[in-house]
């Protein structure tokens, strides 16, 4: 009997040590990220592959000088990126040819790729000029959330769209989100005859989420662990940010410049849970979020795998610790 008590005491001690270690690690990392938005003031540069000169990036606090920016995070995407970029830029050029007021940029954020993603991205810069296609190199892998944040902070658009590098969502669906933002802008300027909705987009604070048209069909196409992660994210949102968003994981989100400025100067999570933090911050700031269904196709080569689950739990713990203890200050 004494032996069993000894084993039980050892197990309790071991559990206590593990919990204490994890708690210490969470507190330490949350504290380290308390000023994670100080990178906003750090200079960023991109390279013009034709002239080999470094040119300063704009900043989200600067006035917009493009109508729309498309931010594409890329990690080891040398095979999927070319097809997605061809389709995207062809669409953008066709719209620009029909409407001279439609100006655009594509911002590719290479998240420390170990393959030829950088070369592929710069080939498009050479082909379409650095004014239309730009590349940010993070140097090492930080995570999708960090890549999107960097791209958003240094974009020039009145509207900013994040989309995945695999081309799973058709770029033409951005018009659905765009039209909704214009509808909100028109309502905001009713009675102000001298103000055009086109000009006032930067002043509107709104986000458009692009969830899937047929969620059940979508679930049936995906691998079990991706569905598990999706449902896990939904639970995370309910626990941390409340209800209201059907598909937090969608990789197709459009922000007005004002909304992006508030959100991406505050966001701290770097990987899978950054979507949940976006929802939390939207609720904090009272930013309206509308969902408009888009079409989606499964593209082989996803970076999501079962090892993403521990990372999701880790980031959830960081987020809970950071905001609940007010360690993470929110700048307005």
PyMOL commands that set and color helices and strands:
alter all, ss='L'
color gray80, all
select helices_A, chain A and resi 2-32+36-41+81-98+117-128+144-153+171-188+197-203+215-221+224-240+257-264+274-285+308-324
alter helices_A, ss='H'
color red, helices_A
select strands_A, chain A and resi 45-48+53-56+66-74+104-110+133-137+157-162+206-209+253-256+288-291
alter strands_A, ss='S'
color yellow, strands_A
deselect
rebuild
show_as cartoon
